[in-house]
Structure formats: structure tokens, C-alpha cells
Amino acid sequence: MGSLPQTQFHMPFQYRLNPHADQARTHVKAWARRMGMFDGEYLEWPQRWSEKKFDAADFPLFIALTHPDVDVDELNVVTAWHVALWFVDDLFLPLYRRDHDQASAEAQVERLMHFLPLDGLPRPLSPSNPVERAFADLWTATAITMTLAWRERFTSSVRRFLNGVLWELEHVDDAVTDLIEYLGARRDFGGLQFTAVLMEHGMAELPESVHRSREFRTALDAFVDAVSLHNDIVSYDREVDEGTVDNNGVEVARKGLGLNLRGAADVINTLLTARVNTLAKAPTAVPPGSVRFVEALQEALAGSYRWHQLTGRFDDASSGALSKPRGLGTSAAYITV
């Protein structure tokens, strides 16, 4: 199949780094350990989740680059939520794939949602695995300051993500070759709606009239698509190695459109550029009360691009990633390198 040639990306926005990145690194690793995410049964299958890989991925850097203005407590909360979903996507639900047990995966998703009641109050449920413990630990404190409408958006975004991961599992051995179908599903299993809802938690809750605005929904979809399509290109080689590449947009375009690898990547990059340009125009179109939020989406997209350059999550797929400094006291290096 071969490796994907290097791709040049269009990025008109600027990223900023949250000054509390180092504190978030310390906090979230200790939190993940308390939740049981580093317990022996979850390590090194399928060679994608271990403390070493966790450190190399530097998930807190992603949040620090996409949430540059939140205080340290909010950064810790948002980082922990994202780590919980990364754990689900990377390892937890794929464990069911190992046993070809889609029914049990679906049952687990239903049980997880019980830990996110709309009233935000604790339930007499006993968490039995790291994700359940994470949801139980985070939800009440996250929900307490937010309206019912926001809680509904949040739980719907989690449900959409979990259903998207189930879709991925179902189609691993039944690859999708229709690019339009794939792009629709990608909005779900990428989890970026969840990221946007959490951004409200750290900034300001947007009124329902904004969320009903077609222009705002267009901007949000552009952000979601851009992060997802960029990730598809950057992560292609990694997913080939893992055997999960059939759920990658580049591979869907290659097979569905009968293209070579370079041509397929160009198609995805053209779509990506169009979505970036849609987001660039959005501040002049969305309701006035959402302009700052849309500008934050622009910065977050730039931050996501930067994280993809710096993280060790994609190994050699990220140019120079393995040579970047990591750990406490290294945040300043990410501003200029």
C-alpha cells in the first residue's frame, strides 16, 4: 500500500498555548491512573495504549492548544474528559472487536449513558471499569453550573461519539467505499461536537437561538470536518500499521474513487481546504453573540494542526515529532518550534 507522501496544508489561523499545560500533564496522568486506565489488562493491546504511548501522545498539549484561555481547573476538567474519550476510541470499545462482540459493545454504551443523567446528580451506580469511573467522577462537577439545554447538548454529543465508535467497529471488516457516507459518519466517531460543547463550558454558554442558526451550524460542521479530515491524512500511516485504515477518509477515497494514494490524499486535502475556508468566512455570517466562539474554533483548529505536528502519537507520520521536548517545564518550546 505504501506510505502517504507528505502533504501541505492550508492554515490561515493562529494558535495560542494555554500557560497551564504542564499542570494539566501532571494532573491528568495521575487522574487516569486513579481511574484505572493504566491497569495491566488495558496495556499494550493492540500496541496503542500504555504509559509510554500516553506520554508520547501528549493529550494535555492538544487541550492546551485548543483551549488557550481557560484557567487551570477548567483545563484539567476538559483534558480529563478528552482522555476518557480517547481511551474509549483507542482501546476500550476496540477490545470488543477482538472478540467480535458487537452486542456487548452496544450494551456497554447504553450502560455508560446511565452515568450522565440530565439532572447532573450522582446515581447509585457502581462503576466497574475506567470509563464508567471517569464519567461518574467528572459529570456532576461539570454539569452543575450549566443549564439543562447545555446538559442535553453534552450528553447528546457523547452519545453521538459512542454510536460513531460502534459504527467504526461494525465497519472494520465491512469497509465503506462511499465518501459521502463516510463523511457523515466521521462527524460522529471523530468526537469533535463533544469538543465544541465543552468549549462552551469554559467560555460562555451559547443561547439556543444561536444553536438553531443555520450559519452557526455550518461553522461548527466546518470545524468538525476540518479537524477530522486533517487527522485522517496525518494518521493514515499509523492506521495502516494498526489495521484500522479502512475507516480513514484517504483510504475510502482511494478505494471508492479508484485513485492512487497521492490522488486520494489530494481529494481529502481539497475537501479539508474548503472546510477551512468556510470556517474563515464564518465570523461575518454567524449571529453576533457567537462571533467570539467561532473565532475560538478557528484558534482551536490551528491548535489541533500544531498538536498533530508535535505529538508522538503518529510516530514518523508527524515530521520531527519524536525530537520535540516533552514533560514538565517544556511548554515554552511548543510556542516557537
C-alpha positions as CSV (number, residue, x, y, z in Angstrom):
1,M,0.0,0.0,0.0
2,G,2.9,2.3,0.7
3,S,3.3,5.4,2.9
4,L,1.4,8.6,2.3
5,P,3.6,11.3,0.8
6,Q,4.0,14.5,2.8
7,T,1.0,16.9,2.4
8,Q,1.0,20.7,2.6
9,F,-1.9,22.1,4.5
10,H,-3.7,25.4,4.2
11,M,-4.0,27.1,7.7
12,P,-4.9,30.8,7.9
13,F,-5.4,30.9,11.6
14,Q,-3.0,31.3,14.6
15,Y,-2.8,29.0,17.6
16,R,-2.1,30.0,21.2
17,L,-0.8,27.9,24.1
18,N,-2.5,27.7,27.5
19,P,0.1,28.6,30.2
20,H,-1.2,25.8,32.4
21,A,-0.2,22.9,30.1
22,D,2.4,21.5,32.5
23,Q,0.0,21.4,35.4
24,A,-2.6,19.6,33.2
25,R,0.0,17.0,32.2
26,T,0.7,16.2,35.9
27,H,-3.0,16.2,36.9
28,V,-4.4,14.2,34.0
29,K,-1.8,11.4,34.2
30,A,-2.5,11.0,38.0
31,W,-6.2,11.1,37.3
32,A,-6.0,8.5,34.5
33,R,-4.1,6.2,36.9
34,R,-6.8,6.6,39.6
35,M,-9.5,5.7,37.0
36,G,-7.6,2.5,36.2
37,M,-6.6,3.4,32.6
38,F,-3.1,2.0,33.2
39,D,-4.2,-1.2,34.8
40,G,-2.5,-4.2,33.3
41,E,-5.5,-5.5,31.4
42,Y,-5.6,-2.3,29.3
43,L,-2.0,-2.0,28.4
44,E,-0.3,-2.9,25.1
45,W,-3.4,-4.0,23.2
46,P,-3.4,-3.5,20.3
47,Q,0.0,-1.9,21.0
48,R,-1.6,1.5,21.2
49,W,-2.3,2.2,24.9
50,S,0.5,2.3,27.5
51,E,2.0,4.9,29.8
52,K,4.8,5.4,27.3
53,K,2.4,5.9,24.4
54,F,0.2,8.1,26.7
55,D,3.2,10.4,27.4
56,A,4.3,10.5,23.8
57,A,0.8,11.4,22.6
58,D,0.7,14.4,25.0
59,F,-3.1,14.7,25.1
60,P,-2.9,17.6,27.5
61,L,-0.9,19.6,24.8
62,F,-3.9,19.1,22.5
63,I,-6.2,20.7,25.0
64,A,-3.8,23.4,25.9
65,L,-3.6,24.4,22.2
66,T,-7.3,24.2,21.7
67,H,-8.4,25.9,24.9
68,P,-5.8,28.6,25.4
69,D,-7.7,30.9,27.7
70,V,-9.3,28.6,30.4
71,D,-7.9,28.5,33.9
72,V,-6.0,25.5,35.3
73,D,-9.1,23.9,36.9
74,E,-11.1,24.1,33.7
75,L,-8.1,22.9,31.6
76,N,-7.8,19.8,34.0
77,V,-11.5,19.0,33.6
78,V,-11.6,19.4,29.8
79,T,-8.4,17.4,29.4
80,A,-9.8,14.6,31.6
81,W,-13.0,14.4,29.6
82,H,-11.0,14.1,26.3
83,V,-8.7,11.5,27.7
84,A,-11.7,9.4,28.7
85,L,-13.0,9.5,25.1
86,W,-9.5,8.9,23.7
87,F,-9.4,5.8,25.9
88,V,-12.8,4.7,24.5
89,D,-11.7,5.2,20.9
90,D,-8.2,3.8,21.2
91,L,-8.8,0.8,23.3
92,F,-11.9,0.3,25.3
93,L,-14.5,-0.4,22.7
94,P,-12.0,-1.9,20.3
95,L,-11.4,-4.6,22.9
96,Y,-14.9,-5.9,21.9
97,R,-13.8,-6.1,18.3
98,R,-11.1,-8.6,19.4
99,D,-13.9,-11.0,20.4
100,H,-16.2,-9.9,17.6
101,D,-18.8,-9.0,20.3
102,Q,-20.7,-6.0,18.9
103,A,-23.7,-6.8,21.2
104,S,-21.6,-6.4,24.3
105,A,-20.1,-3.2,23.0
106,E,-23.6,-1.8,22.4
107,A,-24.7,-2.8,25.9
108,Q,-21.6,-1.1,27.4
109,V,-22.5,2.1,25.5
110,E,-26.0,2.0,27.0
111,R,-24.6,1.5,30.5
112,L,-22.2,4.4,30.1
113,M,-25.0,6.8,29.3
114,H,-26.6,6.0,32.7
115,F,-23.6,7.8,34.3
116,L,-24.6,11.0,32.5
117,P,-28.1,11.8,33.9
118,L,-29.6,15.1,32.7
119,D,-30.1,16.4,36.2
120,G,-26.4,16.1,36.8
121,L,-26.9,14.3,40.1
122,P,-24.9,11.2,41.2
123,R,-26.6,7.9,40.8
124,P,-26.3,4.8,43.0
125,L,-24.4,3.0,40.2
126,S,-21.1,1.2,40.9
127,P,-18.5,1.9,38.2
128,S,-16.9,-1.3,37.0
129,N,-14.3,0.0,34.5
130,P,-12.1,3.1,33.8
131,V,-14.6,4.8,31.5
132,E,-17.5,4.4,34.0
133,R,-15.3,5.7,36.8
134,A,-14.3,8.6,34.6
135,F,-17.9,9.6,33.7
136,A,-19.0,9.2,37.3
137,D,-16.1,11.3,38.6
138,L,-16.4,14.1,36.1
139,W,-20.1,14.6,35.3
140,T,-21.6,16.1,38.4
141,A,-19.0,18.8,38.8
142,T,-19.1,19.5,35.0
143,A,-22.9,19.8,34.8
144,I,-23.6,21.7,38.0
145,T,-23.1,25.2,36.6
146,M,-24.8,24.5,33.2
147,T,-28.4,24.8,32.0
148,L,-30.5,21.8,31.1
149,A,-30.1,22.7,27.4
150,W,-26.3,22.5,27.7
151,R,-26.5,19.2,29.5
152,E,-28.7,17.8,26.7
153,R,-26.2,19.0,24.1
154,F,-23.3,17.5,26.1
155,T,-24.9,14.1,26.6
156,S,-26.1,14.0,23.0
157,S,-22.6,14.7,21.8
158,V,-21.2,11.8,24.0
159,R,-24.0,9.5,22.7
160,R,-23.2,10.6,19.1
161,F,-19.5,9.8,19.7
162,L,-20.1,6.4,21.3
163,N,-22.5,5.5,18.5
164,G,-19.9,6.6,16.0
165,V,-17.3,4.3,17.6
166,L,-19.8,1.5,17.3
167,W,-20.2,2.3,13.7
168,E,-16.4,2.1,13.3
169,L,-16.3,-1.3,14.9
170,E,-19.1,-2.6,12.7
171,H,-17.4,-1.4,9.6
172,V,-13.9,-2.5,10.3
173,D,-14.5,-5.8,8.4
174,D,-17.1,-4.3,6.1
175,A,-15.4,-1.2,4.7
176,V,-17.3,1.8,3.5
177,T,-16.4,2.9,0.0
178,D,-18.8,5.8,-0.4
179,L,-17.1,9.0,0.5
180,I,-20.3,10.9,1.3
181,E,-21.5,8.2,3.7
182,Y,-18.1,8.2,5.3
183,L,-18.0,12.0,5.8
184,G,-21.4,11.8,7.6
185,A,-20.2,9.0,9.9
186,R,-16.9,10.8,10.5
187,R,-18.7,13.7,12.2
188,D,-19.8,11.2,14.8
189,F,-16.9,9.0,15.6
190,G,-14.4,11.9,15.5
191,G,-16.0,13.3,18.7
192,L,-15.5,16.9,17.7
193,Q,-19.0,18.0,18.5
194,F,-18.1,17.0,22.1
195,T,-15.1,19.3,21.9
196,A,-17.2,22.2,20.8
197,V,-19.8,21.7,23.6
198,L,-17.0,21.6,26.2
199,M,-15.6,24.8,24.8
200,E,-18.9,26.4,25.9
201,H,-18.3,25.2,29.4
202,G,-15.0,27.1,29.6
203,M,-16.2,30.2,27.8
204,A,-19.9,31.1,27.9
205,E,-23.0,29.0,27.2
206,L,-24.5,30.0,23.9
207,P,-28.2,30.5,23.7
208,E,-30.5,28.1,21.9
209,S,-31.2,30.7,19.2
210,V,-27.5,30.6,18.2
211,H,-27.6,26.8,18.0
212,R,-30.6,26.9,15.8
213,S,-28.9,29.3,13.4
214,R,-28.0,27.7,10.1
215,E,-24.9,29.8,9.8
216,F,-23.6,28.7,13.2
217,R,-24.3,25.1,12.5
218,T,-22.4,25.5,9.2
219,A,-19.4,26.9,11.1
220,L,-19.5,24.2,13.7
221,D,-19.6,21.5,11.0
222,A,-16.7,23.1,9.2
223,F,-14.6,23.0,12.3
224,V,-15.6,19.3,13.0
225,D,-14.9,18.3,9.4
226,A,-11.6,20.2,9.2
227,V,-10.1,18.6,12.3
228,S,-11.3,15.2,11.3
229,L,-10.1,15.3,7.7
230,H,-6.7,16.7,8.7
231,N,-6.4,13.8,11.2
232,D,-7.2,11.3,8.5
233,I,-4.3,12.5,6.4
234,V,-1.8,12.7,9.3
235,S,-2.9,9.4,10.9
236,Y,-3.0,7.3,7.7
237,D,0.3,5.5,8.1
238,R,-0.4,4.7,11.7
239,E,-3.8,3.3,10.9
240,V,-2.3,1.1,8.1
241,D,0.1,-0.3,10.7
242,E,-2.8,-0.9,13.2
243,G,-5.1,-2.5,10.6
244,T,-7.8,0.2,11.0
245,V,-7.2,2.2,7.9
246,D,-10.5,1.2,6.2
247,N,-12.2,3.8,8.5
248,N,-9.9,6.6,7.2
249,G,-11.1,9.1,4.6
250,V,-8.0,8.8,2.5
251,E,-8.5,5.0,2.1
252,V,-12.2,5.5,1.4
253,A,-11.4,7.9,-1.4
254,R,-8.6,5.6,-2.7
255,K,-10.9,2.6,-3.0
256,G,-14.2,4.3,-3.7
257,L,-12.9,6.6,-6.4
258,G,-10.3,4.3,-7.8
259,L,-7.4,6.6,-7.1
260,N,-3.8,6.1,-6.2
261,L,-2.7,7.1,-2.7
262,R,-1.4,10.5,-3.7
263,G,-4.6,11.3,-5.6
264,A,-6.8,10.1,-2.7
265,A,-4.9,12.3,-0.3
266,D,-5.3,15.3,-2.6
267,V,-9.1,14.8,-2.7
268,I,-9.3,14.8,1.1
269,N,-7.0,17.8,1.3
270,T,-9.1,19.7,-1.2
271,L,-12.2,18.9,0.9
272,L,-10.2,20.0,4.0
273,T,-9.2,23.3,2.5
274,A,-12.8,24.0,1.5
275,R,-13.9,23.4,5.1
276,V,-11.1,25.6,6.5
277,N,-12.2,28.4,4.1
278,T,-15.8,28.0,5.2
279,L,-14.7,28.5,8.8
280,A,-12.6,31.5,7.8
281,K,-15.7,33.3,6.5
282,A,-18.0,32.3,9.4
283,P,-17.5,35.3,11.8
284,T,-19.2,37.6,9.3
285,A,-22.2,35.3,9.0
286,V,-23.0,33.9,12.4
287,P,-25.2,35.6,15.0
288,P,-23.3,38.5,16.7
289,G,-23.3,36.7,20.1
290,S,-21.4,33.7,18.7
291,V,-18.6,35.6,16.9
292,R,-16.0,35.1,19.7
293,F,-16.9,31.4,20.0
294,V,-16.4,30.9,16.2
295,E,-13.1,32.8,16.5
296,A,-12.2,30.4,19.3
297,L,-13.0,27.5,16.9
298,Q,-10.6,29.0,14.4
299,E,-7.8,29.1,17.0
300,A,-8.6,25.6,18.2
301,L,-8.3,24.3,14.6
302,A,-4.9,25.9,14.3
303,G,-4.0,24.4,17.7
304,S,-5.1,21.0,16.5
305,Y,-2.8,21.3,13.5
306,R,0.1,22.3,15.7
307,W,-0.5,19.3,18.1
308,H,-0.5,17.0,15.1
309,Q,3.0,18.3,14.3
310,L,4.3,17.9,17.8
311,T,2.7,14.8,19.2
312,G,4.4,11.4,19.1
313,R,1.0,9.7,18.6
314,F,1.6,9.3,14.9
315,D,5.3,8.3,15.1
316,D,7.2,9.2,11.9
317,A,3.9,10.5,10.3
318,S,4.5,13.7,12.3
319,S,7.5,15.5,10.9
320,G,10.0,15.9,13.7
321,A,7.6,14.9,16.4
322,L,9.9,12.4,18.1
323,S,12.6,15.0,18.6
324,K,10.4,17.6,20.5
325,P,10.9,18.1,24.2
326,R,8.2,16.5,26.5
327,G,7.2,16.6,30.1
328,L,7.2,19.3,32.8
329,G,8.8,22.6,32.0
330,T,8.8,22.2,28.3
331,S,5.7,24.1,27.3
332,A,7.6,27.2,26.1
333,A,9.3,25.0,23.5
334,Y,6.0,24.5,21.7
335,I,5.4,28.2,21.0
336,T,8.4,28.6,18.7
337,V,9.4,25.2,17.3
